[in-house]
Amino acid sequence: MTTAREDIIGSIRRHLAASKPFDAVHREHAGGQAEAVVNTALPAENLADVGTPLDNFGSSASLLGIHFEVAANVREAAALVESVINRIGAKDIAISDSELVAESIETIETVEFTRDASTEFLFGSDLGITSAQWAIAETGTLVLEAESENHRLISLVPPVHLCLLEASKIRQTLGEVLTLTQGNLGHAMTFVTGASRTSDIELTLAIGVHGPGELHVIVLADR
């Protein structure tokens, strides 16, 4: 009789054997016999040569399955926010204390928004709306600083997260963002790269287990 531990380790071994190696040093470890897998991702230092931070962020977001939209101004952003609300049929909506969020929902009168939502409300809510302090084009990542906005739980608990982002806050690389935030780090900084996903159990990809299963990003191009 096998133990649960042996079952788990056996499953991991079978999946690893079936998976194509993607380790940069796999070829070295295999004595040069294995076929090298080439990482075709564009080197970060070349990103600036092929597109603006907004263009590159949009490309990365598309690869991650993020619902990505660009609004020319707050009025267009409001229309896009309302479109998301209608599509998912959201009734209970939590919002952060961001001024950008407040401006973007000001003209929406078809639903109510809850600010300073309780934990109980969040776990029963349909949608969380926040902004982000920075974004990284190279990886399509949102950067949320806890000291700047009350948005951590709102971005993590509801099944759908909608983020409003100023185009001027997008940088090409993580290094640029860390340089800008150096010396001004708060008690928490959250990095959001697409919807929540995990393959901790038997390497089976599961979406939305530890966080939102759907992520929308609306970029305001005029800011």
Buried (B, 14 or more C-beta within 10 A) or exposed (E): EEEEEEEEEEBEEEEEEEEEBEEEEBBEEEEEEEEEEEEEEBEBEEBEEEBBBBBBBBBBBEEBBBBBBBBEEBEBBBBBBBEBBEEBEBEBBBBBBBEBBBBBBEEBEEBEBBEEBEEEBBEEBBBBBBBBBBBBBBBBBBBBBBEBBBBBBBBBBBBBBBBBBBBEBBBBBBEBBBEBBEEEEEEEBBEBBBBBBEEEEEEEEEBBEEBBBBBBBBBBBEB
